[in-house]
Amino acid sequence: MDIISLEMGIAFLFIFLAPIVYILAKENAKKKKLNNRVTKICSDNAIKKTNTISIANHIFVSDIEGKKLLNYHKKQDNFSVMDLEDFDTCSIQRSWNNGESSKVVLQKVSMVFTPKGQGSPHVISLFDDSYENPLEAEAILYEADRFTRYLNTEALH
């Protein structure tokens, strides 16, 4: 009876842990594939990975020495390389909406790069309430604000 109980316990342990181990292995493989993709894009565009940060669906890789910024959009699987020497400052643009019971809800968060000369600013939309989870808005705003402060002090001076 004791051996059967032990075998049953091990079988149930395996049944419940196998899906968790599978999911963790799959997530790690996905992260490694994404990291390899970003590294390949950086090497193709001569970008040294000085700082890498993930904000919402974007991965930003900054190259302070080369004054470049890689913006990789994870969901759309596309990227753009920006020459930071063309821009004067970077700021956060946010819009608020009045929610239920006089609660203010963050609706949109964008990074705005102001050009040095004439021209329109370059805008990267990080959060849009109509597409993404509104519970992530404050975290996205915090990370974006921290990254813009980093860019303004290290790269855009």
C-alpha atoms as one frame of an Amber mdcrd trajectory, in Angstrom:
protein
   0.000   0.000   0.000   2.815   2.427   0.804   4.581   1.842  -2.521   1.366
   2.429  -4.444   0.775   5.699  -2.559   4.326   6.778  -3.299   3.937   5.933
  -6.999   0.619   7.778  -7.158   2.158  10.823  -5.433   5.050  10.904  -7.902
   2.663  10.473 -10.844   0.447  13.354  -9.687   3.507  15.509  -9.024   4.710
  14.857 -12.583   1.253  15.507 -14.046   1.009  18.903 -12.320   4.622  20.016
 -12.764   5.126  18.954 -16.399   2.967  21.746 -17.908   4.669  24.367 -15.724
   8.139  23.196 -16.754   7.028  23.141 -20.405   5.693  26.704 -20.241   8.848
  27.989 -18.539  11.079  26.287 -21.108   9.012  27.717 -23.962   9.162  31.257
 -22.489  12.929  31.020 -22.034  13.331  29.871 -25.641  11.156  32.770 -26.816
  13.227  35.291 -24.820  16.468  33.842 -26.163  15.165  34.006 -29.744  14.091
  37.639 -29.252  17.454  38.539 -27.715  19.274  36.900 -30.630  17.111  38.823
 -33.109  17.839  42.157 -31.405  21.558  41.337 -31.216  21.607  40.527 -34.938
  19.827  43.790 -35.794  22.337  45.690 -33.627  25.313  44.074 -35.329  23.830
  44.686 -38.805  23.366  48.400 -38.026  26.657  48.887 -36.111  24.959  49.596
 -32.797  26.845  48.906 -29.559  24.465  47.760 -26.842  25.113  50.409 -24.201
  21.681  50.172 -22.602  18.750  47.874 -23.374  15.293  48.418 -21.959  11.923
  46.860 -22.666   8.918  49.175 -22.421   5.500  47.755 -23.307   5.841  46.134
 -26.746   9.083  47.949 -27.583  12.716  47.117 -26.984  15.033  50.110 -27.013
  18.781  49.691 -27.439  20.854  52.825 -27.052  24.367  53.367 -28.347  25.769
  56.367 -26.506  29.067  56.521 -28.410  27.489  56.164 -31.848  24.493  58.347
 -30.905  21.985  55.787 -32.192  18.782  54.317 -30.828  17.237  51.053 -31.976
  13.469  50.786 -31.537  12.267  47.200 -32.003   8.515  46.531 -31.857   7.962
  42.992 -30.545   4.414  42.416 -31.798   4.873  43.898 -35.268   8.381  42.420
 -35.625   9.806  45.586 -37.171  12.486  48.027 -36.141  13.794  51.510 -36.757
  17.196  53.032 -36.092  17.271  56.671 -35.069  20.307  58.942 -35.235  20.202
  60.767 -31.906  22.413  63.581 -33.222  19.391  64.824 -35.191  17.353  65.372
 -32.019  17.577  67.940 -29.270  15.456  66.451 -26.483  13.192  63.563 -25.662
  10.031  63.970 -23.602   6.982  62.025 -22.536   3.593  62.940 -23.912   0.649
  61.619 -21.946  -3.066  62.083 -22.186  -5.558  61.502 -19.419  -9.231  60.676
 -19.439 -11.752  61.089 -16.647 -12.918  57.640 -15.635 -15.551  56.406 -13.258
 -16.177  58.308 -10.012 -13.803  61.187 -10.774 -10.901  58.801 -11.292  -8.280
  59.952 -13.787  -7.241  57.219 -16.217  -4.095  57.286 -18.303  -5.132  56.950
 -21.931  -1.958  57.344 -24.046   1.794  57.444 -23.445   4.266  58.423 -26.159
   7.932  59.328 -26.406   8.472  62.519 -28.402  11.864  63.327 -29.927  12.235
  67.032 -30.747  14.478  67.703 -33.761  17.344  70.198 -33.542  16.289  72.193
 -36.580  13.007  72.637 -38.342  10.779  69.635 -38.781   8.141  67.636 -37.078
   8.945  65.678 -33.929   9.360  61.900 -34.050   6.688  60.196 -31.909   6.832
  56.616 -30.627   3.524  55.456 -29.160   4.153  53.219 -26.152   0.667  52.819
 -24.723  -2.807  53.278 -26.147  -5.779  52.507 -23.933  -7.834  51.185 -26.842
  -5.299  48.424 -27.610  -3.534  47.514 -24.379  -4.266  46.609 -20.802  -4.972
  49.794 -18.808  -3.471  48.231 -15.672  -0.017  48.462 -17.276  -0.260  52.181
 -17.977   1.429  53.475 -14.824   4.320  51.010 -15.109   4.836  51.960 -18.764
   4.764  55.656 -17.847   7.340  55.124 -15.080   9.715  53.125 -17.323   9.336
  55.588 -20.205  10.010  58.546 -17.924  13.122  56.862 -16.535  14.398  56.043
 -20.033  13.800  59.574 -21.361  15.743  61.005 -18.423  18.577  58.598 -19.282
  18.512  59.636 -22.956  18.438  63.345 -22.144  21.420  63.109 -19.768  23.579
  60.561 -21.608  22.806  60.676 -25.336  21.109  63.953 -26.217  23.566  66.470
 -24.816
